[in-house]
Every structure is written in C-alpha cells, then in structure tokens.
Amino acid sequence: MISKFLSKLKSILFKSAVPPETPLKKEKKATKSAKTSKTKTKTANSKKNIETLTSLPGVGAKSAKALYEAGFKTTKAVIAADEKDLLAVSGVGVNLVKKLKKLK
C-alpha cells in the first residue's frame, strides 16, 4: 500500500516538473526579442518617412514609397535631388519633377 502511494506521488511530482532553462537559452531569447524590437522600430521609422514624403505636392503614397526605396529618405533630399535622379525612380514622371523643382 505504501509503495502504491509512493509511486503515485512520484508520478505526480515528476510529471509537473519543468526542466530548468539553461542560461544560454535565456540569452538567445533576449537577443531575439531585441532584434524584433529593432525591426519594429525600423519599420515604424520608414512608415513615418514615407508619410512625410507624401506632404510634398504631387507625391502620393505609391510615389513616396518608390522615392523612399530609391534612397530619398527626407523631403529635403527629394527637393535637392537632380532631375535625372528623380526621373530614374519608377512612378515619378516629368510633371511631378516639375512640381518638386518649383519648391527650390
């Protein structure tokens, strides 16, 4: 009878036991969460920059995204850019370049 009790007690105790987490696993989890927060920050910054580019006259969401991906991160960079560089961006036409050059 005592042996049955002890065997049940062991099974209960060892089933609920969680293996201890090694410090290496904890370290990996911490770096993983740090990477995801950096990615989220970069995504948020790029969205803000694209929204800022839409404040330029004639620049919509699609052309703002194309300008951002082409390397024009700020409105000052777009305004200061050469006409040939702007025309090389897909989604940017002659009329848009004319509007942007009036801002200089």
Biopython code that builds the backbone (N, CA, C, O; Angstrom):
import numpy as np
from Bio.PDB.StructureBuilder import StructureBuilder

atoms = [
    (1, "MET", "N", (0.820, -1.182, 0.000)),
    (1, "MET", "CA", (0.000, 0.000, 0.000)),
    (1, "MET", "C", (0.869, 1.252, 0.000)),
    (1, "MET", "O", (0.585, 2.205, -0.726)),
    (2, "ILE", "N", (1.904, 1.255, 0.794)),
    (2, "ILE", "CA", (2.809, 2.400, 0.845)),
    (2, "ILE", "C", (3.535, 2.541, -0.492)),
    (2, "ILE", "O", (3.772, 3.658, -0.952)),
    (3, "SER", "N", (3.879, 1.449, -1.099)),
    (3, "SER", "CA", (4.572, 1.517, -2.387)),
    (3, "SER", "C", (3.683, 2.115, -3.470)),
    (3, "SER", "O", (4.166, 2.852, -4.330)),
    (4, "LYS", "N", (2.377, 1.804, -3.439)),
    (4, "LYS", "CA", (1.449, 2.414, -4.398)),
    (4, "LYS", "C", (1.377, 3.919, -4.175)),
    (4, "LYS", "O", (1.388, 4.703, -5.124)),
    (5, "PHE", "N", (1.306, 4.301, -2.931)),
    (5, "PHE", "CA", (1.244, 5.723, -2.596)),
    (5, "PHE", "C", (2.489, 6.452, -3.079)),
    (5, "PHE", "O", (2.395, 7.529, -3.669)),
    (6, "LEU", "N", (3.654, 5.869, -2.829)),
    (6, "LEU", "CA", (4.912, 6.482, -3.252)),
    (6, "LEU", "C", (5.020, 6.553, -4.775)),
    (6, "LEU", "O", (5.502, 7.546, -5.320)),
    (7, "SER", "N", (4.581, 5.520, -5.447)),
    (7, "SER", "CA", (4.650, 5.547, -6.912)),
    (7, "SER", "C", (3.718, 6.613, -7.488)),
    (7, "SER", "O", (4.080, 7.284, -8.454)),
    (8, "LYS", "N", (2.525, 6.781, -6.913)),
    (8, "LYS", "CA", (1.611, 7.840, -7.362)),
    (8, "LYS", "C", (2.205, 9.215, -7.069)),
    (8, "LYS", "O", (2.121, 10.129, -7.889)),
    (9, "LEU", "N", (2.797, 9.343, -5.904)),
    (9, "LEU", "CA", (3.413, 10.608, -5.526)),
    (9, "LEU", "C", (4.555, 10.966, -6.470)),
    (9, "LEU", "O", (4.678, 12.120, -6.880)),
    (10, "LYS", "N", (5.388, 9.992, -6.817)),
    (10, "LYS", "CA", (6.478, 10.221, -7.759)),
    (10, "LYS", "C", (5.959, 10.625, -9.123)),
    (10, "LYS", "O", (6.481, 11.544, -9.754)),
    (11, "SER", "N", (4.918, 9.922, -9.577)),
    (11, "SER", "CA", (4.381, 10.241, -10.901)),
    (11, "SER", "C", (3.800, 11.656, -10.933)),
    (11, "SER", "O", (3.941, 12.362, -11.931)),
    (12, "ILE", "N", (3.162, 12.060, -9.866)),
    (12, "ILE", "CA", (2.605, 13.412, -9.799)),
    (12, "ILE", "C", (3.717, 14.450, -9.751)),
    (12, "ILE", "O", (3.657, 15.461, -10.451)),
    (13, "LEU", "N", (4.720, 14.206, -8.936)),
    (13, "LEU", "CA", (5.811, 15.164, -8.787)),
    (13, "LEU", "C", (6.641, 15.288, -10.053)),
    (13, "LEU", "O", (7.011, 16.400, -10.432)),
    (14, "PHE", "N", (6.938, 14.203, -10.704)),
    (14, "PHE", "CA", (7.811, 14.254, -11.868)),
    (14, "PHE", "C", (7.080, 14.634, -13.152)),
    (14, "PHE", "O", (7.725, 15.059, -14.111)),
    (15, "LYS", "N", (5.779, 14.499, -13.203)),
    (15, "LYS", "CA", (5.034, 14.946, -14.377)),
    (15, "LYS", "C", (4.972, 16.463, -14.434)),
    (15, "LYS", "O", (5.068, 17.049, -15.513)),
    (16, "SER", "N", (4.815, 17.089, -13.309)),
    (16, "SER", "CA", (4.677, 18.536, -13.281)),
    (16, "SER", "C", (6.014, 19.256, -13.265)),
    (16, "SER", "O", (6.063, 20.478, -13.398)),
    (17, "ALA", "N", (7.088, 18.517, -13.105)),
    (17, "ALA", "CA", (8.403, 19.145, -13.060)),
    (17, "ALA", "C", (8.765, 19.664, -14.442)),
    (17, "ALA", "O", (8.669, 18.942, -15.434)),
    (18, "VAL", "N", (9.179, 20.911, -14.496)),
    (18, "VAL", "CA", (9.593, 21.544, -15.739)),
    (18, "VAL", "C", (11.108, 21.540, -15.780)),
    (18, "VAL", "O", (11.746, 21.935, -14.805)),
    (19, "PRO", "N", (11.694, 21.109, -16.871)),
    (19, "PRO", "CA", (13.155, 21.107, -16.920)),
    (19, "PRO", "C", (13.697, 22.525, -16.783)),
    (19, "PRO", "O", (13.161, 23.458, -17.380)),
    (20, "PRO", "N", (14.751, 22.685, -16.002)),
    (20, "PRO", "CA", (15.292, 24.034, -15.800)),
    (20, "PRO", "C", (15.836, 24.597, -17.111)),
    (20, "PRO", "O", (16.411, 23.876, -17.926)),
    (21, "GLU", "N", (15.642, 25.888, -17.289)),
    (21, "GLU", "CA", (16.097, 26.557, -18.510)),
    (21, "GLU", "C", (17.555, 26.950, -18.342)),
    (21, "GLU", "O", (17.940, 27.521, -17.321)),
    (22, "THR", "N", (18.344, 26.648, -19.324)),
    (22, "THR", "CA", (19.763, 26.978, -19.249)),
    (22, "THR", "C", (19.958, 28.465, -19.521)),
    (22, "THR", "O", (19.145, 29.078, -20.213)),
    (23, "PRO", "N", (21.027, 29.050, -18.985)),
    (23, "PRO", "CA", (21.275, 30.476, -19.220)),
    (23, "PRO", "C", (21.449, 30.802, -20.701)),
    (23, "PRO", "O", (21.120, 31.907, -21.133)),
    (24, "LEU", "N", (21.965, 29.852, -21.483)),
    (24, "LEU", "CA", (22.160, 30.091, -22.904)),
    (24, "LEU", "C", (20.833, 30.302, -23.607)),
    (24, "LEU", "O", (20.715, 31.185, -24.456)),
    (25, "LYS", "N", (19.827, 29.497, -23.259)),
    (25, "LYS", "CA", (18.510, 29.656, -23.865)),
    (25, "LYS", "C", (17.917, 31.010, -23.509)),
    (25, "LYS", "O", (17.316, 31.665, -24.361)),
    (26, "LYS", "N", (18.078, 31.438, -22.264)),
    (26, "LYS", "CA", (17.568, 32.737, -21.852)),
    (26, "LYS", "C", (18.243, 33.854, -22.647)),
    (26, "LYS", "O", (17.597, 34.818, -23.060)),
    (27, "GLU", "N", (19.540, 33.710, -22.853)),
    (27, "GLU", "CA", (20.297, 34.712, -23.593)),
    (27, "GLU", "C", (19.818, 34.795, -25.035)),
    (27, "GLU", "O", (19.682, 35.889, -25.583)),
    (28, "LYS", "N", (19.563, 33.653, -25.650)),
    (28, "LYS", "CA", (19.077, 33.642, -27.026)),
    (28, "LYS", "C", (17.720, 34.311, -27.126)),
    (28, "LYS", "O", (17.465, 35.065, -28.064)),
    (29, "LYS", "N", (16.842, 34.038, -26.158)),
    (29, "LYS", "CA", (15.527, 34.660, -26.174)),
    (29, "LYS", "C", (15.640, 36.172, -26.046)),
    (29, "LYS", "O", (14.906, 36.905, -26.707)),
    (30, "ALA", "N", (16.544, 36.642, -25.209)),
    (30, "ALA", "CA", (16.715, 38.079, -25.017)),
    (30, "ALA", "C", (17.201, 38.742, -26.295)),
    (30, "ALA", "O", (16.709, 39.811, -26.656)),
    (31, "THR", "N", (18.151, 38.135, -26.983)),
    (31, "THR", "CA", (18.647, 38.733, -28.220)),
    (31, "THR", "C", (17.599, 38.676, -29.310)),
    (31, "THR", "O", (17.527, 39.575, -30.148)),
    (32, "LYS", "N", (16.790, 37.640, -29.313)),
    (32, "LYS", "CA", (15.740, 37.527, -30.317)),
    (32, "LYS", "C", (14.720, 38.647, -30.142)),
    (32, "LYS", "O", (14.295, 39.255, -31.125)),
    (33, "SER", "N", (14.324, 38.926, -28.903)),
    (33, "SER", "CA", (13.360, 39.988, -28.668)),
    (33, "SER", "C", (13.966, 41.350, -28.977)),
    (33, "SER", "O", (13.254, 42.253, -29.417)),
    (34, "ALA", "N", (15.254, 41.513, -28.758)),
    (34, "ALA", "CA", (15.907, 42.780, -29.087)),
    (34, "ALA", "C", (15.915, 42.993, -30.593)),
    (34, "ALA", "O", (15.722, 44.115, -31.063)),
    (35, "LYS", "N", (16.138, 41.927, -31.354)),
    (35, "LYS", "CA", (16.124, 42.044, -32.806)),
    (35, "LYS", "C", (14.749, 42.411, -33.324)),
    (35, "LYS", "O", (14.636, 43.236, -34.230)),
    (36, "THR", "N", (13.705, 41.823, -32.774)),
    (36, "THR", "CA", (12.366, 42.133, -33.245)),
    (36, "THR", "C", (11.984, 43.562, -32.910)),
    (36, "THR", "O", (11.265, 44.201, -33.679)),
    (37, "SER", "N", (12.450, 44.080, -31.780)),
    (37, "SER", "CA", (12.127, 45.464, -31.442)),
    (37, "SER", "C", (12.854, 46.423, -32.374)),
    (37, "SER", "O", (12.313, 47.472, -32.723)),
    (38, "LYS", "N", (14.100, 46.073, -32.792)),
    (38, "LYS", "CA", (14.812, 46.915, -33.749)),
    (38, "LYS", "C", (14.101, 46.911, -35.091)),
    (38, "LYS", "O", (13.996, 47.951, -35.741)),
    (39, "THR", "N", (13.618, 45.762, -35.507)),
    (39, "THR", "CA", (12.908, 45.651, -36.773)),
    (39, "THR", "C", (11.634, 46.469, -36.733)),
    (39, "THR", "O", (11.297, 47.155, -37.699)),
    (40, "LYS", "N", (10.925, 46.398, -35.615)),
    (40, "LYS", "CA", (9.699, 47.178, -35.477)),
    (40, "LYS", "C", (10.002, 48.663, -35.523)),
    (40, "LYS", "O", (9.243, 49.432, -36.115)),
    (41, "THR", "N", (11.103, 49.080, -34.903)),
    (41, "THR", "CA", (11.481, 50.491, -34.908)),
    (41, "THR", "C", (11.818, 50.951, -36.318)),
    (41, "THR", "O", (11.404, 52.032, -36.737)),
    (42, "LYS", "N", (12.575, 50.128, -37.056)),
    (42, "LYS", "CA", (12.920, 50.490, -38.425)),
    (42, "LYS", "C", (11.677, 50.598, -39.290)),
    (42, "LYS", "O", (11.567, 51.506, -40.115)),
    (43, "THR", "N", (10.742, 49.677, -39.107)),
    (43, "THR", "CA", (9.512, 49.708, -39.877)),
    (43, "THR", "C", (8.706, 50.955, -39.546)),
    (43, "THR", "O", (8.154, 51.597, -40.440)),
    (44, "ALA", "N", (8.638, 51.297, -38.277)),
    (44, "ALA", "CA", (7.897, 52.485, -37.872)),
    (44, "ALA", "C", (8.554, 53.740, -38.428)),
    (44, "ALA", "O", (7.862, 54.653, -38.877)),
    (45, "ASN", "N", (9.893, 53.795, -38.404)),
    (45, "ASN", "CA", (10.600, 54.960, -38.941)),
    (45, "ASN", "C", (10.394, 55.077, -40.440)),
    (45, "ASN", "O", (10.211, 56.183, -40.948)),
    (46, "SER", "N", (10.419, 53.973, -41.153)),
    (46, "SER", "CA", (10.231, 54.037, -42.601)),
    (46, "SER", "C", (8.819, 54.490, -42.934)),
    (46, "SER", "O", (8.621, 55.250, -43.882)),
    (47, "LYS", "N", (7.846, 54.039, -42.173)),
    (47, "LYS", "CA", (6.470, 54.480, -42.406)),
    (47, "LYS", "C", (6.330, 55.972, -42.162)),
    (47, "LYS", "O", (5.648, 56.663, -42.919)),
    (48, "LYS", "N", (6.969, 56.476, -41.113)),
    (48, "LYS", "CA", (6.916, 57.907, -40.825)),
    (48, "LYS", "C", (7.569, 58.707, -41.944)),
    (48, "LYS", "O", (7.055, 59.745, -42.360)),
    (49, "ASN", "N", (8.711, 58.213, -42.427)),
    (49, "ASN", "CA", (9.407, 58.909, -43.508)),
    (49, "ASN", "C", (8.580, 58.914, -44.789)),
    (49, "ASN", "O", (8.546, 59.920, -45.498)),
    (50, "ILE", "N", (7.927, 57.823, -45.087)),
    (50, "ILE", "CA", (7.089, 57.754, -46.285)),
    (50, "ILE", "C", (5.909, 58.703, -46.145)),
    (50, "ILE", "O", (5.550, 59.386, -47.104)),
    (51, "GLU", "N", (5.304, 58.754, -44.968)),
    (51, "GLU", "CA", (4.206, 59.692, -44.729)),
    (51, "GLU", "C", (4.679, 61.133, -44.877)),
    (51, "GLU", "O", (3.944, 61.978, -45.387)),
    (52, "THR", "N", (5.893, 61.415, -44.437)),
    (52, "THR", "CA", (6.449, 62.763, -44.569)),
    (52, "THR", "C", (6.635, 63.122, -46.035)),
    (52, "THR", "O", (6.385, 64.260, -46.432)),
    (53, "LEU", "N", (7.070, 62.162, -46.839)),
    (53, "LEU", "CA", (7.262, 62.428, -48.269)),
    (53, "LEU", "C", (5.941, 62.728, -48.976)),
    (53, "LEU", "O", (5.928, 63.432, -49.985)),
    (54, "THR", "N", (4.839, 62.204, -48.459)),
    (54, "THR", "CA", (3.544, 62.496, -49.081)),
    (54, "THR", "C", (3.110, 63.934, -48.855)),
    (54, "THR", "O", (2.152, 64.394, -49.477)),
    (55, "SER", "N", (3.794, 64.648, -47.981)),
    (55, "SER", "CA", (3.457, 66.060, -47.764)),
    (55, "SER", "C", (3.933, 66.936, -48.926)),
    (55, "SER", "O", (3.505, 68.083, -49.054)),
    (56, "LEU", "N", (4.806, 66.405, -49.762)),
    (56, "LEU", "CA", (5.259, 67.146, -50.946)),
    (56, "LEU", "C", (4.125, 67.220, -51.962)),
    (56, "LEU", "O", (3.360, 66.266, -52.101)),
    (57, "PRO", "N", (4.006, 68.331, -52.668)),
    (57, "PRO", "CA", (2.918, 68.462, -53.648)),
    (57, "PRO", "C", (3.083, 67.462, -54.791)),
    (57, "PRO", "O", (4.153, 67.346, -55.387)),
    (58, "GLY", "N", (2.008, 66.748, -55.078)),
    (58, "GLY", "CA", (2.009, 65.796, -56.176)),
    (58, "GLY", "C", (2.524, 64.423, -55.825)),
    (58, "GLY", "O", (2.505, 63.522, -56.664)),
    (59, "VAL", "N", (2.989, 64.241, -54.593)),
    (59, "VAL", "CA", (3.535, 62.947, -54.182)),
    (59, "VAL", "C", (2.468, 62.200, -53.397)),
    (59, "VAL", "O", (2.029, 62.644, -52.336)),
    (60, "GLY", "N", (2.055, 61.049, -53.942)),
    (60, "GLY", "CA", (1.094, 60.195, -53.263)),
    (60, "GLY", "C", (1.806, 59.081, -52.529)),
    (60, "GLY", "O", (3.030, 59.080, -52.398)),
    (61, "ALA", "N", (1.022, 58.137, -52.056)),
    (61, "ALA", "CA", (1.577, 57.038, -51.266)),
    (61, "ALA", "C", (2.525, 56.166, -52.095)),
    (61, "ALA", "O", (3.593, 55.777, -51.622)),
    (62, "LYS", "N", (2.131, 55.867, -53.320)),
    (62, "LYS", "CA", (2.958, 54.983, -54.156)),
    (62, "LYS", "C", (4.271, 55.651, -54.551)),
    (62, "LYS", "O", (5.335, 55.038, -54.469)),
    (63, "SER", "N", (4.192, 56.893, -54.975)),
    (63, "SER", "CA", (5.428, 57.568, -55.385)),
    (63, "SER", "C", (6.314, 57.863, -54.175)),
    (63, "SER", "O", (7.539, 57.862, -54.295)),
    (64, "ALA", "N", (5.711, 58.116, -53.017)),
    (64, "ALA", "CA", (6.500, 58.332, -51.796)),
    (64, "ALA", "C", (7.258, 57.063, -51.429)),
    (64, "ALA", "O", (8.428, 57.123, -51.051)),
    (65, "LYS", "N", (6.598, 55.921, -51.538)),
    (65, "LYS", "CA", (7.263, 54.653, -51.231)),
    (65, "LYS", "C", (8.383, 54.395, -52.232)),
    (65, "LYS", "O", (9.455, 53.923, -51.855)),
    (66, "ALA", "N", (8.139, 54.701, -53.508)),
    (66, "ALA", "CA", (9.167, 54.491, -54.529)),
    (66, "ALA", "C", (10.366, 55.404, -54.284)),
    (66, "ALA", "O", (11.510, 54.974, -54.430)),
    (67, "LEU", "N", (10.116, 56.646, -53.917)),
    (67, "LEU", "CA", (11.200, 57.586, -53.612)),
    (67, "LEU", "C", (12.001, 57.110, -52.399)),
    (67, "LEU", "O", (13.230, 57.171, -52.394)),
    (68, "TYR", "N", (11.289, 56.634, -51.369)),
    (68, "TYR", "CA", (11.962, 56.152, -50.159)),
    (68, "TYR", "C", (12.844, 54.950, -50.479)),
    (68, "TYR", "O", (13.983, 54.867, -50.021)),
    (69, "GLU", "N", (12.318, 54.036, -51.253)),
    (69, "GLU", "CA", (13.087, 52.833, -51.597)),
    (69, "GLU", "C", (14.262, 53.160, -52.517)),
    (69, "GLU", "O", (15.240, 52.415, -52.565)),
    (70, "ALA", "N", (14.167, 54.278, -53.250)),
    (70, "ALA", "CA", (15.262, 54.684, -54.126)),
    (70, "ALA", "C", (16.360, 55.424, -53.358)),
    (70, "ALA", "O", (17.410, 55.733, -53.921)),
    (71, "GLY", "N", (16.120, 55.707, -52.080)),
    (71, "GLY", "CA", (17.157, 56.329, -51.265)),
    (71, "GLY", "C", (16.863, 57.754, -50.848)),
    (71, "GLY", "O", (17.673, 58.367, -50.152)),
    (72, "PHE", "N", (15.732, 58.295, -51.251)),
    (72, "PHE", "CA", (15.349, 59.653, -50.852)),
    (72, "PHE", "C", (14.531, 59.541, -49.571)),
    (72, "PHE", "O", (13.320, 59.321, -49.618)),
    (73, "LYS", "N", (15.197, 59.693, -48.424)),
    (73, "LYS", "CA", (14.567, 59.445, -47.127)),
    (73, "LYS", "C", (13.850, 60.664, -46.555)),
    (73, "LYS", "O", (12.948, 60.521, -45.730)),
    (74, "THR", "N", (14.244, 61.865, -46.988)),
    (74, "THR", "CA", (13.637, 63.081, -46.445)),
    (74, "THR", "C", (13.122, 63.968, -47.570)),
    (74, "THR", "O", (13.478, 63.790, -48.735)),
    (75, "THR", "N", (12.282, 64.920, -47.202)),
    (75, "THR", "CA", (11.766, 65.855, -48.201)),
    (75, "THR", "C", (12.889, 66.733, -48.733)),
    (75, "THR", "O", (12.885, 67.093, -49.910)),
    (76, "LYS", "N", (13.846, 67.081, -47.886)),
    (76, "LYS", "CA", (14.982, 67.899, -48.335)),
    (76, "LYS", "C", (15.798, 67.159, -49.384)),
    (76, "LYS", "O", (16.282, 67.762, -50.341)),
    (77, "ALA", "N", (15.948, 65.860, -49.204)),
    (77, "ALA", "CA", (16.713, 65.065, -50.172)),
    (77, "ALA", "C", (16.002, 65.020, -51.516)),
    (77, "ALA", "O", (16.648, 65.049, -52.564)),
    (78, "VAL", "N", (14.692, 64.952, -51.490)),
    (78, "VAL", "CA", (13.918, 64.931, -52.741)),
    (78, "VAL", "C", (14.013, 66.271, -53.443)),
    (78, "VAL", "O", (14.216, 66.327, -54.656)),
    (79, "ILE", "N", (13.869, 67.343, -52.696)),
    (79, "ILE", "CA", (13.909, 68.688, -53.290)),
    (79, "ILE", "C", (15.299, 68.997, -53.837)),
    (79, "ILE", "O", (15.420, 69.632, -54.885)),
    (80, "ALA", "N", (16.344, 68.560, -53.146)),
    (80, "ALA", "CA", (17.711, 68.841, -53.564)),
    (80, "ALA", "C", (18.205, 67.908, -54.663)),
    (80, "ALA", "O", (19.265, 68.149, -55.241)),
    (81, "ALA", "N", (17.464, 66.858, -54.959)),
    (81, "ALA", "CA", (17.925, 65.856, -55.923)),
    (81, "ALA", "C", (17.919, 66.418, -57.348)),
    (81, "ALA", "O", (17.175, 67.340, -57.684)),
    (82, "ASP", "N", (18.777, 65.820, -58.156)),
    (82, "ASP", "CA", (18.855, 66.179, -59.564)),
    (82, "ASP", "C", (17.640, 65.611, -60.294)),
    (82, "ASP", "O", (17.110, 64.569, -59.907)),
    (83, "GLU", "N", (17.197, 66.301, -61.359)),
    (83, "GLU", "CA", (16.024, 65.860, -62.104)),
    (83, "GLU", "C", (16.209, 64.465, -62.684)),
    (83, "GLU", "O", (15.271, 63.668, -62.688)),
    (84, "LYS", "N", (17.392, 64.164, -63.166)),
    (84, "LYS", "CA", (17.659, 62.847, -63.752)),
    (84, "LYS", "C", (17.531, 61.741, -62.708)),
    (84, "LYS", "O", (17.033, 60.655, -63.006)),
    (85, "ASP", "N", (17.977, 62.018, -61.496)),
    (85, "ASP", "CA", (17.883, 61.021, -60.430)),
    (85, "ASP", "C", (16.426, 60.753, -60.064)),
    (85, "ASP", "O", (16.043, 59.612, -59.806)),
    (86, "LEU", "N", (15.615, 61.818, -60.042)),
    (86, "LEU", "CA", (14.204, 61.645, -59.717)),
    (86, "LEU", "C", (13.467, 60.899, -60.820)),
    (86, "LEU", "O", (12.616, 60.054, -60.540)),
    (87, "LEU", "N", (13.788, 61.205, -62.063)),
    (87, "LEU", "CA", (13.128, 60.536, -63.176)),
    (87, "LEU", "C", (13.502, 59.057, -63.269)),
    (87, "LEU", "O", (12.766, 58.266, -63.859)),
    (88, "ALA", "N", (14.625, 58.690, -62.697)),
    (88, "ALA", "CA", (15.049, 57.286, -62.696)),
    (88, "ALA", "C", (14.201, 56.429, -61.759)),
    (88, "ALA", "O", (14.208, 55.202, -61.863)),
    (89, "VAL", "N", (13.473, 57.065, -60.847)),
    (89, "VAL", "CA", (12.623, 56.341, -59.904)),
    (89, "VAL", "C", (11.323, 55.976, -60.614)),
    (89, "VAL", "O", (10.683, 56.827, -61.232)),
    (90, "SER", "N", (10.938, 54.703, -60.521)),
    (90, "SER", "CA", (9.685, 54.298, -61.160)),
    (90, "SER", "C", (8.515, 54.921, -60.419)),
    (90, "SER", "O", (8.487, 54.937, -59.189)),
    (91, "GLY", "N", (7.560, 55.429, -61.162)),
    (91, "GLY", "CA", (6.403, 56.087, -60.557)),
    (91, "GLY", "C", (6.556, 57.588, -60.458)),
    (91, "GLY", "O", (5.636, 58.279, -60.023)),
    (92, "VAL", "N", (7.689, 58.092, -60.849)),
    (92, "VAL", "CA", (7.928, 59.538, -60.826)),
    (92, "VAL", "C", (8.043, 59.999, -62.274)),
    (92, "VAL", "O", (8.890, 59.529, -63.034)),
    (93, "GLY", "N", (7.161, 60.937, -62.632)),
    (93, "GLY", "CA", (7.151, 61.428, -64.001)),
    (93, "GLY", "C", (7.643, 62.856, -64.104)),
    (93, "GLY", "O", (8.062, 63.475, -63.126)),
    (94, "VAL", "N", (7.577, 63.354, -65.326)),
    (94, "VAL", "CA", (8.067, 64.700, -65.619)),
    (94, "VAL", "C", (7.263, 65.751, -64.869)),
    (94, "VAL", "O", (7.826, 66.701, -64.325)),
    (95, "ASN", "N", (5.949, 65.581, -64.840)),
    (95, "ASN", "CA", (5.109, 66.578, -64.166)),
    (95, "ASN", "C", (5.412, 66.660, -62.666)),
    (95, "ASN", "O", (5.429, 67.750, -62.095)),
    (96, "LEU", "N", (5.646, 65.533, -62.043)),
    (96, "LEU", "CA", (5.987, 65.526, -60.616)),
    (96, "LEU", "C", (7.331, 66.207, -60.372)),
    (96, "LEU", "O", (7.493, 66.954, -59.407)),
    (97, "VAL", "N", (8.281, 65.945, -61.248)),
    (97, "VAL", "CA", (9.606, 66.571, -61.113)),
    (97, "VAL", "C", (9.481, 68.083, -61.250)),
    (97, "VAL", "O", (10.144, 68.826, -60.526)),
    (98, "LYS", "N", (8.643, 68.544, -62.166)),
    (98, "LYS", "CA", (8.434, 69.988, -62.325)),
    (98, "LYS", "C", (7.857, 70.598, -61.062)),
    (98, "LYS", "O", (8.288, 71.668, -60.633)),
    (99, "LYS", "N", (6.879, 69.922, -60.463)),
    (99, "LYS", "CA", (6.278, 70.429, -59.223)),
    (99, "LYS", "C", (7.313, 70.498, -58.099)),
    (99, "LYS", "O", (7.347, 71.451, -57.322)),
    (100, "LEU", "N", (8.147, 69.476, -58.035)),
    (100, "LEU", "CA", (9.151, 69.442, -56.970)),
    (100, "LEU", "C", (10.238, 70.491, -57.176)),
    (100, "LEU", "O", (10.758, 71.042, -56.206)),
    (101, "LYS", "N", (10.583, 70.770, -58.424)),
    (101, "LYS", "CA", (11.627, 71.765, -58.706)),
    (101, "LYS", "C", (11.138, 73.189, -58.436)),
    (101, "LYS", "O", (11.948, 74.089, -58.217)),
    (102, "LYS", "N", (9.831, 73.395, -58.450)),
    (102, "LYS", "CA", (9.281, 74.711, -58.102)),
    (102, "LYS", "C", (9.490, 75.022, -56.617)),
    (102, "LYS", "O", (9.465, 76.185, -56.214)),
    (103, "LEU", "N", (9.691, 73.999, -55.821)),
    (103, "LEU", "CA", (9.875, 74.178, -54.377)),
    (103, "LEU", "C", (11.267, 74.704, -54.022)),
    (103, "LEU", "O", (11.464, 75.221, -52.922)),
    (104, "LYS", "N", (12.224, 74.581, -54.926)),
    (104, "LYS", "CA", (13.595, 75.035, -54.634)),
    (104, "LYS", "C", (13.657, 76.469, -54.367)),
    (104, "LYS", "O", (14.735, 77.002, -54.106)),
]
sb = StructureBuilder()
sb.init_structure("model")
sb.init_model(0)
sb.init_chain("A")
sb.init_seg("    ")
for serial, (resi, resn, name, xyz) in enumerate(atoms, 1):
    if name == "N":
        sb.init_residue(resn, " ", resi, " ")
    sb.init_atom(name, np.array(xyz, "f"), 0.0, 1.0, " ", f" {name:<3s}", serial, name[0])
structure = sb.get_structure()
